[in-house]
Amino acid sequence: MGLFNFFTQEIAIDLGTANTLIIHNDKVVVDEPSIVALDRQTNKVIAIGRQAMQMEGKTHEKIRTVRPLKDGVIADFDAAEHMIRGMIKMINKGKSWFFPSLRMVICIPSGITEVEKRSVRDSAEIAGAKEVYLIYEPMAAAVGIGIDVEEPMGNMIIDIGGGTTEIAVIALSGIVCDQSIRVAGDNFDADIVQYIRRQHNIMIGDRTAEKIKIEVGAALPELADPPADFAVQGRDLMTGVPKQITVSYTEIAHCLDKSISKIEEAILKALEITPPELSADIYQTGIYLTGGGALLRGLDKRVAAKTKLPVHVAEDPLRAVVRGTGTALKNIGNFKFLMQ
């Protein structure tokens, strides 16, 4: 059995729209943006992850950058397979002779269709996986933040990723009711691009929009601990000349308001369809926020004001899902009931 384990490499993957994280031997070994740079003529991979991210929006006609995932699901099958393969190679760097068989646990959005599920499985198998298990993101997030999912106790998890926001009520090792909406981090970036264009007459790229979201992104126009104004460079639409402006968190809070309202509506809808006994539990335990979107300043306070429930932001929310996927992988025998 020991020899078999040596030739089998176990990895847990959080295949996200914005970032892909991989856990191997209980450690996060890969944390890279979900992006691939390809040669247009040969379709050969030039760069993956952070390297490809630096090329985004700066490529010439022979190179194209592709984000293989859109709204939490695979949009470009070939690019996804190249990306998974390339990121697995990052784990085995310097071991070119060593090609173990792979056992993978991959997390997927709860609102995914059977066809989309199949494409995730196929991509992993083509990338070299012998065994593939799928786990729903809210379930992985719950395990990752230390909730005992087997208990007959209701817990509400909101995972705000890059492409989707997953809202799920979990009890007895299953998802009782859920809402999966395609409004998340990418929509926030698009809102910022639109706002800067409309309000300041300046064109910015997605990478700059993401930087603005990280530096001065907020869900409330008034914060107790406000971030400093942020300098933004872009192209002036009137003159075509590069220009710099400063934006405040209050401006960004106003421009993100519509998208956050959609997330709030989905939360209220999920609470509406929750069985009464579980509603009583959620009143006691509150709501847990995970995913990169949970880092948006003031979001917990805004959701708490809307729902009148206590809201907890998970510790290291960006890695909650992959940590839970890693735990499920380590105890695959006990957690098989969670797998798809």
Buried (B, 14 or more C-beta within 10 A) or exposed (E): EEEEEEEEBBBBBBBBBBBBBBBBEEEBBBBBBBBBBBEEEEEEBBBBBEBBBBBBEEBEEEBBBBBBBBBBBBBBEBBBBBBBBBBBBEBBEEEEEEEBEBBBBBBBBBBBEEEBBEBBBBBBBBBBBEBBBBBBBBBBBBBBBEBEBBEEBBBBBBBBBBBBBBBBBBBEBBBBBBBBBBBBBBBBBEBBBEBBBEEBBBBBBBBBBBBBBEBBBBBBBEBEEBBEBBEBEBBBEEEEEEBEBEBBBBBBBBBBBEBBEBBBBBBEBBBEEBEEEBBEBBEEBBBBBBBBBBBBBBBBBBBBEBBEBBBBBBEEBBBBBBBBBBBBBBEBEEBEEBBB
